[in-house]
């Protein structure tokens, strides 16, 4: 079958009616083209590419693209063939038809077997690819599992290291804190001991100062008593001497001064004196010369 139409020229519309049996003439022309193309090929070559050979024979090749054209124009009546649908190819000769039928059946069987073999090969290939992908995925999964296990072991090692480091750090900090506490306690104890020693020394100093003050006061009191006693004794002696002098009288004293040594000794002994010195109170006396 084929598609066709007329290209109408408005200036010459009667041209399309110049061929009374344009369908028969078109079929004859197309059949002639097909027979000429088929005659130049073997049966097997025509059978394998019949559709392409028929289209090429009907429409011809474009010299620029070397591809079959898409239309055939009959210039006698402007008939245009645009498409050919090849429904079947049947030889006229019976023997050729039988041979073609066998060839078609054989080709169908070969094609079917080829397709089955190709399908089987494709299935095996896909199975092999699937098995390969499965094995590769299995290897990749095992590699990922090994990598994850390695990461887990590394994390466990890091955790153990951090734990050990943290324990060591905690122990070091605890020891440092204990040493700091002991140092502070020792410093505090030393400060308290120093304060105690200072308080003790200050107390001893205060006691010594109080004792010294007491001794000084006591000695001062004794000295004052001695002075008072000496003053009292001196006043008593002076009063006694005055009384003796008053009792003896000035004349007796003058006689003693004029008497000899033996007589002075007796008079002094009688007066209770060891010696005497008479002066007028105006001239200085050298006591070193009178010590004998």
C-alpha positions as CSV (number, residue, x, y, z in Angstrom):
1,X,0.0,0.0,0.0
2,X,1.1,3.6,-0.5
3,X,0.0,7.2,0.2
4,X,-0.6,9.5,-2.6
5,X,-2.0,13.0,-3.5
6,X,-2.0,15.4,-6.4
7,X,-0.1,18.7,-6.4
8,X,-2.6,21.0,-8.1
9,X,-1.3,23.9,-10.2
10,X,-3.9,26.6,-10.2
11,X,-2.7,27.7,-13.6
12,X,-3.1,24.3,-15.1
13,X,-5.8,22.4,-13.1
14,X,-6.6,20.1,-16.0
15,X,-3.3,18.3,-15.9
16,X,-4.4,16.0,-13.1
17,X,-7.0,14.5,-15.4
18,X,-4.6,13.8,-18.4
19,X,-4.0,10.1,-17.3
20,X,-7.3,8.3,-17.1
21,X,-6.0,5.2,-15.2
22,X,-3.4,7.0,-13.0
23,X,-3.6,4.2,-10.4
24,X,-2.8,1.5,-12.8
25,X,-0.1,3.5,-14.4
26,X,1.4,4.3,-11.0
27,X,1.3,0.6,-9.9
28,X,3.0,-0.5,-13.2
29,X,5.7,2.1,-12.8
30,X,6.3,1.2,-9.2
31,X,6.3,-2.5,-10.0
32,X,8.8,-1.9,-12.8
33,X,11.1,-0.1,-10.4
34,X,10.8,-2.9,-7.8
35,X,11.5,-5.7,-10.4
36,X,14.5,-3.8,-11.7
37,X,15.9,-3.4,-8.1
38,X,15.1,-7.1,-7.1
39,X,16.8,-8.4,-10.2
40,X,20.1,-6.9,-9.2
41,X,20.2,-8.8,-5.8
42,X,20.3,-12.3,-4.6
43,X,17.3,-13.9,-3.0
44,X,18.9,-13.9,0.5
45,X,20.0,-10.3,0.2
46,X,16.6,-9.2,-1.0
47,X,14.8,-11.3,1.7
48,X,17.0,-9.7,4.5
49,X,16.5,-6.1,3.4
50,X,13.4,-6.2,1.2
51,X,11.7,-3.2,2.8
52,X,14.8,-1.0,2.4
53,X,15.4,-2.2,-1.2
54,X,11.8,-1.6,-2.2
55,X,11.7,2.0,-0.7
56,X,15.1,2.8,-2.3
57,X,13.8,1.4,-5.7
58,X,10.6,3.4,-5.6
59,X,11.8,6.7,-4.2
60,X,15.5,6.6,-5.3
61,X,18.5,7.9,-3.4
62,X,19.3,11.6,-2.6
63,X,22.8,12.2,-4.0
64,X,23.6,14.7,-1.3
65,X,22.7,12.6,1.8
66,X,22.8,9.1,0.1
67,X,19.5,8.4,1.9
68,X,16.2,7.3,0.3
69,X,13.9,10.1,-0.8
70,X,10.5,10.6,0.8
71,X,8.4,11.1,-2.3
72,X,7.9,10.1,-6.0
73,X,6.4,12.6,-8.4
74,X,4.7,11.6,-11.8
75,X,5.2,14.7,-13.9
76,X,2.4,13.6,-16.4
77,X,-0.4,14.4,-13.9
78,X,1.4,15.7,-10.8
79,X,0.7,12.5,-8.8
80,X,2.9,12.3,-5.7
81,X,3.6,9.0,-3.8
82,X,4.7,9.8,-0.2
83,X,4.9,6.5,1.5
84,X,4.9,2.8,0.8
85,X,3.9,0.1,3.3
86,X,5.2,-3.3,2.5
87,X,2.7,-5.8,3.8
88,X,4.0,-9.0,2.2
89,X,6.4,-10.2,-0.5
90,X,5.2,-13.2,-2.6
91,X,6.9,-14.5,-5.7
92,X,4.7,-15.5,-8.7
93,X,6.5,-18.8,-9.3
94,X,5.2,-21.6,-7.1
95,X,8.6,-23.2,-6.6
96,X,10.1,-19.9,-5.7
97,X,7.2,-19.3,-3.4
98,X,7.8,-22.7,-1.7
99,X,11.5,-22.0,-1.4
100,X,10.7,-18.6,0.0
101,X,8.3,-20.1,2.5
102,X,11.0,-22.6,3.6
103,X,13.5,-19.9,3.7
104,X,11.2,-17.8,5.8
105,X,10.5,-20.6,8.2
106,X,14.2,-21.4,8.4
107,X,14.9,-17.8,8.9
108,X,12.2,-17.6,11.6
109,X,13.7,-20.7,13.3
110,X,17.2,-19.3,13.0
111,X,16.0,-16.0,14.3
112,X,14.1,-17.6,17.1
113,X,17.1,-19.8,18.1
114,X,19.4,-16.8,17.7
115,X,17.0,-14.8,19.9
116,X,16.8,-17.6,22.4
117,X,20.5,-18.0,22.4
118,X,20.9,-14.2,22.7
119,X,18.3,-14.2,25.4
120,X,20.0,-17.1,27.2
121,X,23.4,-15.4,26.7
122,X,22.0,-12.1,27.9
123,X,20.4,-13.9,30.9
124,X,23.7,-15.6,31.7
125,X,25.5,-12.4,31.2
126,X,23.1,-10.6,33.5
127,X,23.3,-13.4,36.0
128,X,27.1,-13.2,35.9
129,X,26.9,-9.4,36.2
130,X,24.4,-9.8,39.1
131,X,26.6,-12.4,40.7
132,X,29.6,-10.2,40.1
133,X,27.8,-7.2,41.6
134,X,26.7,-9.4,44.5
135,X,30.2,-10.6,45.1
136,X,31.6,-7.1,44.7
137,X,28.9,-5.7,47.0
138,X,29.7,-8.5,49.4
139,X,33.4,-7.6,49.3
140,X,32.6,-3.9,49.6
141,X,30.3,-4.8,52.6
142,X,33.0,-6.8,54.2
143,X,35.5,-4.0,53.5
144,X,33.1,-1.5,55.0
145,X,32.5,-3.9,58.0
146,X,36.3,-4.2,58.4
147,X,36.7,-0.5,58.1
148,X,33.9,0.0,60.7
149,X,35.5,-2.6,63.0
150,X,38.9,-0.8,62.5
151,X,37.2,2.5,63.4
152,X,35.6,0.9,66.4
153,X,38.9,-0.5,67.6
154,X,40.5,2.9,67.1
155,X,37.7,4.5,69.0
156,X,38.0,1.9,71.8
157,X,41.8,2.5,71.9
158,X,41.3,6.3,71.9
159,X,38.6,5.8,74.6
160,X,41.0,3.7,76.6
161,X,43.8,6.2,76.1
162,X,41.5,9.1,77.1
163,X,40.3,7.1,80.1
164,X,43.8,6.2,81.2
165,X,44.9,9.8,80.6
166,X,41.9,11.1,82.5
167,X,42.6,8.7,85.4
168,X,46.3,9.7,85.4
169,X,45.3,13.4,85.2
170,X,42.8,12.9,88.0
171,X,45.4,11.1,90.1
172,X,47.9,13.8,89.4
173,X,45.4,16.5,90.2
174,X,44.5,14.6,93.4
175,X,48.1,14.3,94.4
176,X,48.7,17.9,93.5
177,X,45.7,19.0,95.6
178,X,46.8,16.8,98.5
179,X,50.3,18.2,98.3
180,X,48.8,21.7,98.1
181,X,46.7,21.0,101.1
182,X,49.6,19.5,103.0
183,X,51.7,22.5,102.1
184,X,49.0,24.9,103.2
185,X,48.6,22.9,106.4
186,X,52.3,23.0,107.0
187,X,52.4,26.8,106.3
188,X,49.4,27.2,108.6
189,X,51.0,25.1,111.2
190,X,54.3,27.0,110.9
191,X,52.3,30.3,111.2
192,X,50.5,29.0,114.2
193,X,53.8,27.7,115.7
194,X,55.4,31.1,115.0
195,X,52.4,32.9,116.5
196,X,52.6,30.6,119.6
197,X,56.4,31.2,119.8
198,X,55.8,34.9,119.5
199,X,53.1,34.8,122.1
200,X,55.2,32.7,124.4
201,X,58.2,35.0,123.9
202,X,56.1,38.0,124.4
203,X,54.6,36.4,127.6
204,X,58.1,35.5,128.8
205,X,59.3,39.1,127.9
206,X,56.3,40.5,129.8
207,X,57.0,38.2,132.7
208,X,60.7,39.1,132.7
209,X,59.8,42.8,132.4
210,X,57.3,42.4,135.2
211,X,59.9,40.5,137.3
212,X,62.5,43.1,136.6
213,X,60.1,45.9,137.4
214,X,59.2,44.1,140.6
215,X,62.9,43.6,141.4
216,X,63.6,47.2,140.6
217,X,60.7,48.4,142.7
218,X,61.8,46.0,145.5
219,X,65.4,47.2,145.3
220,X,64.3,50.8,145.1
221,X,62.1,50.3,148.1
222,X,65.1,48.6,149.9
223,X,67.4,51.4,148.8
224,X,64.9,54.0,150.0
225,X,64.6,52.1,153.3
226,X,68.4,52.0,153.6
227,X,68.6,55.7,152.8
228,X,65.9,56.4,155.2
229,X,67.6,54.3,157.8
230,X,70.9,55.9,157.1
231,X,69.3,59.3,157.2
232,X,67.6,58.4,160.5
233,X,70.8,57.0,161.9
234,X,72.7,60.0,160.7
235,X,70.2,62.3,162.3
236,X,70.3,60.2,165.4
237,X,74.1,60.4,165.4
238,X,74.0,64.1,164.7
239,X,71.5,64.6,167.5
240,X,73.5,62.4,169.8
241,X,76.7,64.2,168.9
242,X,75.0,67.5,169.4
243,X,73.7,66.4,172.7
244,X,77.2,65.3,173.6
245,X,78.8,68.5,172.4
246,X,76.2,70.5,174.2
247,X,76.8,68.4,177.3
248,X,80.6,68.7,177.1
249,X,80.6,72.3,176.2
250,X,82.8,74.4,174.1
251,X,85.5,74.8,176.7
252,X,85.9,71.1,177.1
253,X,86.2,70.6,173.3
254,X,88.9,73.4,173.2
255,X,90.8,71.6,176.0
256,X,90.6,68.3,174.1
257,X,92.0,70.1,171.0
258,X,94.8,71.5,173.1
259,X,95.6,68.3,175.0
260,X,98.1,65.6,173.9
261,X,97.4,62.6,171.9
262,X,96.9,60.2,174.8
263,X,94.6,62.6,176.6
264,X,92.6,63.1,173.2
265,X,92.2,59.4,172.8
266,X,90.8,58.9,176.3
267,X,88.5,61.9,175.9
268,X,87.3,60.6,172.5
269,X,86.9,57.1,174.0
270,X,84.9,58.6,176.7
271,X,82.8,60.4,174.2
272,X,82.4,57.3,172.0
273,X,84.5,58.9,169.1
274,X,87.5,57.6,167.3
275,X,88.7,60.9,166.0
276,X,87.6,64.4,165.4
277,X,88.5,67.3,163.1
278,X,88.0,70.9,164.0
279,X,87.7,73.6,161.4
280,X,86.4,77.1,161.1
281,X,84.3,76.2,158.1
282,X,86.0,78.6,155.8
283,X,89.3,76.8,154.9
284,X,89.2,73.6,152.7
285,X,90.3,70.3,154.3
286,X,92.3,67.6,152.6
287,X,90.8,64.4,153.8
288,X,93.5,62.2,152.2
289,X,96.0,63.7,154.6
290,X,93.8,63.0,157.6
291,X,93.0,59.4,156.8
292,X,95.7,58.1,159.1
